Amino acid sequence: MSSTVGRDETLISPEQQAARIRGYAELRGYEVEMLATELNVSGARKSRPILDGAIERVARGEAEGIIVAALDRLSRMALSDALETIERIEGAGGQVVSVAENVDPTTPEGRLARNMFLSFAELQREQYRRHITAAKRQAVERGIWPMPVVPRGYERGADRRLRPGPDAGRVREAFALRARGGSWSGVADLLGSGISGAGKMIRSRVYLGEIRLEVAGDVVVNPDAHEAIVPRDLWEAAQSEMPRPSRGRPEPSLLTGLIRCGHCSRRMSPGDGIYRCLPRNVVGVCPSPPTIKAAMVEDHVEAIVGAHLDRVALRATPREVGVQEQAALAAAEAELEAFQSATRAAGDPALFAAGLRQRAEAVERAAAELGRVRRGVVAGVPFALGREAYESLGVEGRRHVLGGAIGVVWVWKGRGLGRVAVVERGMEPTNLSGPGVSVPLVAVDRDGLPGEVRIPQREGGG
């Protein structure tokens, strides 16, 4: 028996079928053993555990055949596969008896009648599937959510369309957390769900007000089916993956890659709560390698960035970046819609489905690229929200902010924060070393650095 989920309760239950079989067997003197019910196992499968076991018992001579309430209870396969299953039973020395049809398969007329009943059953199944397919398509086109489970954050209105529910605010908060660089485990904790469920929710376009459903190999889309919970900019920013450390490696420190030695210009290495310049490297020997407490220099750099967040906010907003990527996304979406409208009723269905998948994947790639480009503004900084938004970010998100605002942090030998210089992004030297790039050791002049940004200095030692 196939899935019972969502099935109309007026259909014949397993108990009713068993009662009919027992009554039929009693009238004819048959001894029957009722098999376990195959609930939620598709009757369209040629091989099913209980059916296969029954056929093996027939082959061993333990049973004379199989009795069913109706032929369509034995199989919901295509006619050819159903006949193959019957031939397996008859080849094992048994017979198939159907209570409803009550035909004699030992005669040509009986076999013809049996095959006709199977053909009618196949016709009814195809008509039912066509009806369900049409109903789902019409529901999507009318903006009605066609699935039994309502997406989190929504509820069904009196018109059966989705509308924001009591949990909509938490859903928006989850998208904002992910867009700011929050981890999947953090999003899952916020939602009280598993990581897999959180990922599916964040990737769902239903929160843009869209219903997208695959029906009979065709993707049906209603882009304005209901009220959106999540603004498009926020949804797109939440899609791109945040860079993360490789397995087995610790999470980078806040200033990794930004903080450098003022005596040799090499990157300083974090460890044990300290940033240090390693005195020896493949290029040469640093003449005066400094060290500085990580907490002290990180607090200082974040204070500088925090004092300038409002100024940085004036430079770019989510809608002012990624113009080319936004155009690419719009073009991909237009191509998908045009292809779907122009070719749905023509040509080979398999080729149409392949073309549709190709264009849908192009839309997903374009959306991910736009999210990646906007990451530095939406996730790295919701700068317009000020320091409170910055402080809500994780380490990776804060690194994105700092990397977007700062070009380099110089540290020299000495004590206190007077030996630290923070240089605005774009004003750092162009010949700095990096992964795969080696340059000679160069000392940096502490005085008169172009692009240095400051706040009142704090006293301290390091």
C-alpha positions, 0 to 999 in steps of 0.5 A: 500500500502506498503512502497514507499521508494526506490521503482521503479518509473515504478510501477503503481502509486496510481493516475493510479490505481484510474483512472483505477478504475473510468473507470471500474466503469463508464462502469458498472454504479458503484458509487465509493468513492475513499479511502485515499491511505495507503502509507508506510503501509505494504500490508503484514499486515492483519489489516490496518486502511483504509482497516479495516474501509472499511470492517466495512462500508460494514458490516454496509451496507454503501457500497456493496463491495471493488473495487481494480485495481488488486488483489495484490493491496488489499493484499500482504499477503500469499495466506491463509491470502489474502483469509481470508481478502476476506472472511471477506469482503464477510462475511460482505455481500460485494464482492471484484471486481478486475479491472485487473483480472475481474473474477466473484467470485460468481462462482466456476470457478471464485473463482478458477481463483481468487485464481490462480491470488493470488497464482501467485502474491505470487510467484512473490513477493517471487521471487522478495524478493529472487532476492533482497536478492541475490543482497544484498548478492552479493553487500556485497561480492563485497564490495559495500555498499547496503543501500541508505544512505552512512555512515557519513565520507564516500562517494561512489567512481566511483566503488560504493564502500565506500571511506573516504569523507571530513568528515572522520577526524571529524569521527575519532575525535569523536571516539578519544573523546569517547575513551578518556572518552568523554561523549555521549553528547560531541560526539553528539555535535562534530558531530552535531547529536543526542545522539542516532545517535552518539551512533549508529555511534560509535558502527558501524563496517563500520568504520573498513572497514567492511560491516555487513548486516543481509539478510534473517536471515543470517548475511553476513560479508565482513571484508575488504569491503573498507578503514577503517576510524578508527584504530581497537585499537581506535574503540575498546577503544571507545566501552567500557562504561566509569564508571559514577556516579549513577543518582542523585549523583554529578560527583566525584571530580578529586581526590576522592578515591585517596586523604587520610589523613596522620594522620589516612589514611582514604579517604578525602571527597570533598565538597565546593571546599575543601577536608577534613578529617571527624574527626569522623567515625565508626573506630575511631577519627582522631587526627588531621583532615586536610583540603586543597583547591581542586584547589590547590592540584588538580593542584599540582597532575596534574603537577606531573603527567604531568611532568612524562607522557613521562616516563609513556608512555614507560611502556605500549602502546595499543598493549602491554595490553589486550593480552589475551583479544585480543586472546579471541576476535580473537577466537570469530571472528574465531568461528563466521566465521567458523560457518557461512561458515560451516552451512549456507546451512545446517540444520534448518534456525531458529537454524542457525540464533540462533547460529549465533546470539549467536556467534555474541554476543560473538564477541561483548562481547569480543570486549567490554572487550578488550576495557575496558582493554585498556581503561587505556592506550587509553582513560585514557592516550594517554600518547604518546600524552603528556599533551595536550592529557591529558588536552583534557580529561573530569573529568572521563577520567583524573581520569582514568589517575591519577588512573593509575599513582598514588597510593595515595595522602597523606595530613597532617595538615599544610599549603602549598604544603609541606604537600602533598605527591604523591605516585606512583601506586604500592607503596602505602600501601596494607592495606588501607581502601576502600568501604566495607573494614575497617581497624584501623586508622593509621598515616603515616610518612611524611619522606622517603615515598617509591614511592614518586614522586616530582616536584619543590614545589610551594608556596601557602596556604590551 
